[in-house]
Amino acid sequence: MAIKKFLTSVADVYGYDNSDNLLFVAKTLLDSSIEVSLGSAPVRGGRGNQLLYTYYHTAEMKFNLTEAQWNLELVGATVGATYEQGKYYVEESLPVTASSGSVTETPLAFTGTTLYGWATSPLGITQRVTFSSGSVPSFSVTGEETSGNWCVRYYTANVSSGKSIIIKASMIPQVVKLVMETQLNSADVTTNKIGIVQIIIPRAQLSGAFTISMKADNVSNTPLTGTALAYTPTAAADADACLVDSYYATITEIIDATNWYDNLLSLSVSGGDFDLATGASKTLVIYAVPYTGASFKVANSYLDFSSDDETSASVVLHTGVVTGIASGSATITAQVTSASTIEGSVTVTVV
């Protein structure tokens, strides 16, 4: 009996660049949703303007992710930014003696070349100060207060404490690979969790749009939105190079503690019996037929192929490439390598 399966809660999301470097990880999502849409146009004609055909077009796949925690890496990918040494304003409580003091970091000029800062006296009076250059940046204060602990604020950079991104006015959002993984549950098993579902979007164009909402009674989250781009894979060794099709994503169901062949009834050879000219070759395409669920294509590397008459037609053990040797017929059998009782066969006639 087939068990009932439920996709629950949000996904964990991993983002990679074109070189498969990990850009960000989002594991505290509030929302991870995918929307696929497909446009259509009716083709009508004849008496009564009958519907003759429906042409489908403009397939799109959009995604929306909302991260509960602050995630600078996710924001950086959204706007296509690179990371650099963190430049930021810092405050220090420093002793001032005889109208002068020094800071521990190296002040930077936000604009121009003059190194400015702001010093607040023990009585709360703030004045702008100028830092000297050198290994120990110093400053001088004026007024009646010339000593005590002052609060000094200035612009600096620190690679260990800060990391920065720049949101350019001419931003170009990144194209990334997204891997979304979420839990698959069932009430028909005692463990409840029966596996995972993994969604891989090879090329995701991020939108570049995000909102940072900071409120007194709220926690700001980090949104990520975008659209999947068509991805054209390289033709596999056992595939027809002319039939390679583009796609937006793959959705894979991975059941715990099982083998892919556990629920199989048999194997089926696509196209059935066929003719083959002497000296010609053909790669067999094999589908697995399960007891329940839909049939699916199996990589030939997981199978053993054999011919009952090598003088008429030969076949390569793990590729399924059949070659016509001489006139006659042969039965080509495919078996699951790890479960030889699961098999399927086809007859090839060599002419």
N, C-alpha and C positions, 0 to 999 in steps of 0.2 A: 504494500500500500504506500502510495506517495505521501510524504509528509508535507504539512503546510509550512511555508517559509515566509518570514516577515523581515523586511529591511527596516532596521530601527535606528532612531536618533540621527545625529549628524556624523559626518565623515571626518577623519583625519586627512589633512591635505599636505602634500609635499610638492614644492616647486623647484624645477631644475632649469638651468640655462641650456643653450645649444650644445655645450660641451659636457653635459650631464653633471655639472657642478651644482650642489645643493644650495639654493638661494634662500629658502625659508621653509619653516615647518609650522603648521597651524593645527594645534591639538585642543584648543578650547573654543571651538566654534559654536556660535549661537544658531547659525544657519548655513547649510551647504546644499544648494539646490541647482538643478539643471533643467533647462527648458529647451525642448527641440520643437521647431516649427517647420512646416512645409507648405509652400504655396501651391495652388492648383489652378488650372484653366480648363474649362470644358470645351470640347470640340463638338459642335452641333451641325446638323445638316439634314436635308431631306424634308419630306412633308411633316409638319408639326415640329420642325426644328429639333429632331431627335438627338439625344445624347449618344454620340458615337464613340467618344474616347475622352478620357481625362488625362491631361498632360500635367505632370507634377514637376515643380521647379522651385528654385530659391529655398533650398534647405538651409536652415540655420540652427546652431546650437549655442545657447547662451548659458552662462553660469553666474551664480551669485554666492559669495562666501562672506560671512561676517564673523570676525575673530573677536572673542570677548576681551582678550588681553591686548595691551599695546604691543604692536609688532612692527618695528621700524623696517625690517627686511621686507615685509609684505608691502609696506608703503613705497619703499624704494623700487621694488619691481613694478608697481603700478605706474609710477611716473618715469621709469627707465633711468633711474639715477644710479650712480656709482658711489661707493662709500669712501670717505677720506677721514683724516685726522679730525677729531671733534673740536670745533671752535665754538666757544660759548662764553657767556658772562659768569664770573665766579665771584663769590664774596669771601673775604678773609677777615678775621678779627686779629688786628696787628697792634703791637705797642708803638706808640709815637713818643719820641723823646726829643726835646729841644726843636720842635716843629718839623721833624723829619722821621721817616720810616721806610721800610722796604718790604716788597712782596715776595712770595716764594716762587710763583710761576713767572713766565715771560709774557708781559703785556703785548698785545697786538693792536694795530690800528685798524678800526673797522673801515674807515675811509681816510684818505690822505696818508700822511706819514707821521703825524704827531700822535704820541701814545698818551691817550687820556684815560682817566679813571675818576671815580667819585668816592670821596671819603666823608664818613659821617662821624662826628665827634661824640664823646660820651654824653653830651647834653642833647644830641639829636640834630645838630646843625650840619647840613651837607654842603660840601663845596667840591668843585671840579679841580682835579690835580693833574699834573703832568709828570709822567715817569721818565727817568733817565734811562738811557740804553746801557747795556753792559751785563755782566754775569749776575749782578745783584741790583735789580731795578729799584731805584729809590724815588721818593716823592717828598714834597714839602707842603705843609699846611700853613695857612695864615689865620689871623684872628687872635682872640684872647685865649683860646684853648690850644696849648702847644704840647700836651703830653696826655698819657692815658691810653686805654685800649680803644682804637678806632675801627670802624667797619669800613673796609675798602672794597669797592666793586670795580671790576675791570674785565676787559675782553682778552681771552687767551686761548690756547690750544693744548690739549693733553690727549695723547693717543691711547693711554690706558683707561682714562675716565670717560672719554667722549668719542662718539662716532657720528658723523654728519652725512646728510644727503642734501643735494641742492635741487630744488624744484624749478627747473628752467622754464622760462616763458615760452620757449619753443620745444616743450617736452615731447618725446616720442616714447610711448609706453613699450615695455618689453614684450617679446614673444617668448613664452616659457612652455615647458612641459609640466602638466599638472597630473599628479597621481592622487586620487581620492579613494580612501579605504574606509569602509564602515561594516558594522556587525550584522550578521544574518542569524536570526533566532527562529525557534520553533517550540510550540507547546507540546509537540508530539514526542520529544525526547527529554530525558531527565536532566541533561546538562543545560537545556535552554539554548545556549549558543551552539549553532551547528556549523558555523563557518564565517566567511567574509565575502563581501562583494567589492571588487576593485575596478575603478573607472580610470582609464588612462587617456588623457587628452594630449596627443603628441605636440600639437601647436596651438597654444592658447594666446590670443591677442588681448592683452589687458586693456581696459578702457581708459585708464589715466584719471578716472574720477574717484574721489574719495572725500569723506567728510570727517572732520575732527570736531565732535560736539562735546564741549566741556561745560557741565552744569553742576550746581552745588549739590544736587541730590542724585547724581548719575555718574556712571563709570563710562568713559569714552571707549568705544569699540573701534575695530579696524576693519573696514569693508574692502572687499576685492570683487570686482565685476569684470566681465569680458566676454569675448566671443571666440568660439573654436574656429580655427582655420583648417582648411582641407589639407590633409597630410597624404602624400603619395609615397608608399614604402618601396624599397628596392625589391624587385621580383625575386622570390625565393628560388632556390635551385630546382625544386620540383614543380614550379609553377610556369604557366604560359606567360612569357614576358609581355605579350600583347594584351593580356587580360587583367593586368594589375590595375586596381581601382583605388581611387582616393577615399579617405574616410575622415570623420571628425573625432571619433573616440572608440575605444574598446571597453566592453563591460564584461568582466569575468567573475563567475561564481566559483568560489573555492570552498569546498566542503571539508571539514576537519576529518582527519584520520581515515581518509578514503583514497582509493586509486581511481584514475580516470576511467578505468575499464570495469570497475566493480558492478556497474548496473547495465552492462552491455548484453544484448541478445545475440548480435552478430555484426559482421562487417558487410558493407555493400560497395561494389565498384561502380563509380559513376559512369553512366552510359551503357552499362551492360556489355554483352558480347560485341566484338568488333573484328573488322578485317584489317590486315596489316601487310604491306608490300614487303617482299624479300629485301632485307637490308635496311628497312625503315625501323624507326623506334618511336615509342609512345610512353609517356609517363602516366601511370595509373593514378587516379584520384579516388581516395577511399573515404567513405563515410561510416561512422559508428552508429549502430542502431540500438538505442537503449530500450529497456523494458518500459520505462516511463519517460516522458519528455521528448524533445525534438532531437532528430539526428544531427550530428555535427561532423565536420571535416577533421580527419586525423592526419598528422604529419607522418609521412612514410618512414621516417627514421625510427618510429616506435613500433614498426611492423616487420615481420619476416615474409619475404616473397619467395615462391618456388614455382617451378614449371614441371608438369608431369611428362613433358617431351622436349628435352633440350635440343633435339635435332630439328625441331620445327620452330620453336620460339624459346628464347632465353629471357631471364629476368634477373635484375641485380637485387641482392638480398635485402638491403635496407633503403633502396631508392624507388623501387617499383618501376624501373625503366625496362620496358619489354622491347626486345629486338627480334624481328623476323629473320629466321635462319634459312629455312627452306619450305617449299610448299607442304601444307598439311595443317593440322590443328593441334592446339595444346591447351590444357586447363591451367590457368595461373591462379594460385591460391595465396591469399593474404591472411596472416595470423598475427594476433597481438603477441609481441615478443615475450611479455611477462605473463601471458595467459593464452597458451596455444590452443585451447579449446574454443576460443572465440575467433571465428574465421569467416571468410567469404571468398567466392571464386568467380571467375569469368573465363569464357572460352575465346581464344584468339585464333582466327583462321588466316594463315599466311598464304598469300597468292602471288 
